[in-house]
């Protein structure tokens, strides 16, 4: 549980998306999390690494 939500994550071997940095370059994303709230609603977050508290 991180910041009041259950989170489950997974590293993927190939990029699953990218983030555009302020200088316009692309940062490849290899990690995804599922964030679940108390009502069992969820959404997927693509990120560079696991969330930290």
CORWO-V233819 format. One record per pair of residues at least 12 apart in sequence whose ideal C-beta (glycine too) atoms are under 8 Angstrom apart, sorted by sequence separation. I is the first residue (numbers start at 1). J is the second residue. D is the distance in whole Angstrom. If there is no record, write none. Layout:
i->I j->J d->D
i->I j->J d->D
//
This chain:
i->17 j->29 d->5
i->32 j->44 d->6
i->33 j->45 d->5
i->15 j->28 d->4
i->16 j->29 d->6
i->32 j->45 d->7
i->15 j->29 d->6
i->16 j->30 d->7
i->32 j->46 d->5
i->33 j->47 d->6
i->15 j->30 d->6
i->31 j->46 d->7
i->32 j->47 d->7
i->14 j->30 d->8
i->16 j->32 d->6
i->31 j->47 d->5
i->13 j->30 d->8
i->29 j->46 d->5
i->31 j->48 d->6
i->33 j->50 d->7
i->12 j->30 d->5
i->29 j->47 d->6
i->30 j->48 d->8
i->31 j->49 d->6
i->33 j->51 d->6
i->11 j->30 d->6
i->12 j->31 d->7
i->29 j->48 d->6
i->31 j->50 d->7
i->11 j->31 d->5
i->12 j->32 d->7
i->10 j->31 d->7
i->27 j->48 d->7
i->9 j->31 d->6
i->10 j->32 d->6
i->9 j->32 d->7
i->9 j->33 d->4
i->8 j->33 d->7
i->9 j->34 d->8
i->7 j->33 d->5
i->8 j->34 d->5
i->7 j->34 d->7
i->19 j->46 d->8
i->7 j->35 d->5
i->8 j->36 d->8
i->6 j->35 d->8
i->7 j->36 d->7
i->17 j->46 d->4
i->19 j->48 d->7
i->5 j->35 d->5
i->6 j->36 d->4
i->16 j->46 d->6
i->5 j->36 d->6
i->5 j->37 d->6
i->4 j->37 d->8
i->9 j->50 d->5
i->9 j->51 d->8
i->7 j->50 d->8
i->7 j->51 d->6
i->3 j->51 d->8
i->2 j->51 d->5
i->2 j->52 d->7
i->3 j->53 d->7
i->2 j->53 d->5
//
